[in-house]
């Protein structure tokens, strides 16, 4: 399993690719492939055939996975995209923090 700097539920900004500058929340993280699915980003059209009787076929819009290296976590304190680091507290627990303002994230 690969280590990723973001996880599900983080607010992120896309820093590279066709959706550069867009913000959203991570819906799914796929650490095996190093990808994330962000709501409202990388929306693709999928042509879906009806599988069961009563189910409709048609074109549906869905978010496609993008590489985790193309997103950066938005700090809740400074409101800017920032790199994250890991601190080990006195009690031995690990917390992520913003490298710009040194504020810890409460996950």
N, C-alpha and C positions, 0 to 999 in steps of 0.2 A: 504494500500500500504506500502511495506517495504522500508526502507531507504537503499540506496546502496552507496558505496564509489566510484564507477566508473559510467560513463555514456557513451552513444553512441559517438564514435569518439575518445575516449581516446586510447593512445598507452599503451598496458599492457604486462606484462610478466606472464606466467603461473608458479605458485610456487608450485603446487602439482598435482599429477595425472600422467597419462601416457604420457602427453605432457609437462612435467615439463621442464622449460628452454626456451620454444618457445615464440616468441614475435609476436604480431599482433595488429590490430586495432579492436575495438569493433564495430561490425556491428549492433547488436540488443541488447538492454537491456530489460529484462523481470522482473521488480521489484516485480510483484505479486508472482513469484516463486523464486525470489532471484537468477536468472540465467542470464548469458550473452552468446552471440554468438560471438566468436572471429575468424577473417578470418585466414584460414590455420591451425586451431587448432581443435582437436576432429572431424576429418573428418571421416564420416561413409558412407557406401554404402547403397543406397536405391533402392530397386527393384520396378520400376514404370511401371504400366500398362498403355497402351495408352487409354486415356479417349475419345478423339474425333478422327474422321477419319482424317488421315494425321499426327497425333501426333505420335511420335515414343515411343515405350516402350523399356525398358532396365534398366541397372544399372547406376544410377547417383551418383556422389560423392557430399556430402553436409556437412556443418558444423553443429554439434549438440551442443545444449546448455550445458554449464558447469557452475558449481556453482560460484557465484561471489566471494566467499571467497577464491577461488583457483587462483585468479588473483590479481596483484598488479600494480598500475599505474607507468609508467616509467617517471621520471622527465626529462624535456627537458633541464635543465641546467646541472645537475650532471650526467645525462644519466644512472642512476641506478634505480631499482625498489624501491619505497619508500612509506611509509604510508602517507596518506593525512589528513590534518586537515582543519578546516573552521575558517576563520577570518572574523570579521565584521569591515568594514572600517569606516572612519569618516562620510561618506555620508550615512551610514546605509546599504550599499550593502554587500552581502556575497561573499567571494571568497575562493577557495580551495588553499591550499599551501602544499609544500613538507616539511615533518617534518625533513628531513636530512639537506637540505641547506636553509630552510626557504624562498625559492623563491615561489612567487605566480604563479598560472597557469592562463593563459589568455584564458578563455573558450569562 
